[in-house]
Structures are given as C-alpha cells and as structure tokens.
Amino acid sequence: MSARILIVDDEPAIVDVLAYNLQRENYQVVIARDGEEALAQARREQPDLVILDLMLPKLDGIEVCKALRRDGNVPIIMLTARDGEIDRVVGLELGADDYVVKPFSVRELMARVKSVLRRSQAASQPAQSGQEVIHAGPLQLDVARHQVWWGPVELGLTALEFDLLHTLARHAGQLLSREQLLAQVWGYDYYGDLRVVDAAVKRLRAKIRAAAPGAEAVTTVRGVGYKLVV
C-alpha cells in the first residue's frame, strides 16, 4: 500500500502543487488547512508522514508539532518562511525530521519526502535474522527490531533518532562531521542549514539523559561534528 501523507497548509496554491506532485508519485494525500483540523486528521488517518506549515490559523505549526510528538513518532517535514529562523529551530528541536523553506523546489521537497519515508518504513519492517546487535558500554542497539536500551531502560526513539544513534554507534569513538551524518542518516546531499543535525543530536542526548541522568554519550567537537563515547 502506498504511503499516506498529510499536507497541512492554508495556502491553496501550495496545497494544490503538493497534492498534485505527491499523487503523481502514487502517494495517498490527506489535506488539512488549519492546526485543529491537522490534529483531527492525523489522529483519524494515521498518516505515514506530515508536511506541516508553521504559519497556520487556529493552532500554529509549533503547537501542532508538539501535539504530534506527544501522540507518537510520525515523521514531520516542516514548511517555513525564509525569515522564520527561530520557528525553524524550535520546530526541529521539538522533533521535526526536516524542513524546507518557502518558496521551495518541488524536486527538493520530493527528495526529502522519499528520504524520510524510506527511513520510517525501514523501521517498521519485520525483524530479519542475522542483523546486528551493537553493544557499546551501557548501550545495546538491536538493528533488526529497531530497539535501543541504555542499561535496563529502553529509549523511545523516532526512526531518525534511531538511525543517527546507529550511525554513531557503528563508528563509536570516531569523530563524524555534520556533513557525514547528513549523508549517512538523512540520505541526500544537503548544502543548507546543518542545524538539522544539531537539533537531532540535542533530542537524542535528552532521551539518553532521561534514561541515565548525567550521561554524556554524544560529545561535540566544536565546529566539526560529533562522536559517541561510552
């Protein structure tokens, strides 16, 4: 069955362009034109991906993003205004997987959609025998089941956060630049804002610290990148 994508935007021209191009790729499309409708549609339709504008009537995109994250781990791609830097960063830190700035290239957005869905669908596939289980200090990462434990505590990670930790764990102790992480985790060449990596690392750290207060597993080499030290 093709993926179901929820478009949340109140600009008819943008909705029409997105719906047309997504349907051409055989995705199922659901539309919401304000924040309240977005949450109702998300809970009713259980989409595989949400494309979420941040400037919405009734309930803004930041509040919608918060509510979606409370409800579960559906992937989110934000649509932001060119001058909406603060909202962009906040949205990423709340759990959005990626963002695209308006006016956007349809080709670029479709590449992001395919990348996010590929990662999310891989996480939902049945476990395959022979796949690795990584052990590193208190970390145990089961690739087949997409599950992670820090000591006795299971970490509830999104598909993006799991892939980020998996990549860091496969190179434990090795410094990975933000560009390397983008290529390996997000899965496409990206020449824009590297803060998508920083925000995902921040969320990952918060979940590790919730399981093990004081843990400093993902360390920063300022201006370069990150490494896992356990």
Secondary structure, 3 states (H helix, E strand, C coil): CCCEEEEECCCHHHHHHHHHHHHHCCCEEEEECCHHHHHHHHHHHCCCEEEEECCCCCCCHHHHHHHHHHHCCCCEEEEECCCCHHHHHHHHHHCCCEEEECCCCHHHHHHHHHHHHHHHHHHCCCCCCCCCEEEECCEEEECCCCEEEECCEEECCCHHHHHHHHHHHHCCCCCEEHHHHHHHHHCCCCCCCCHHHHHHHHHHHHHHHHHCCCCCCEEEECCCEEEECC
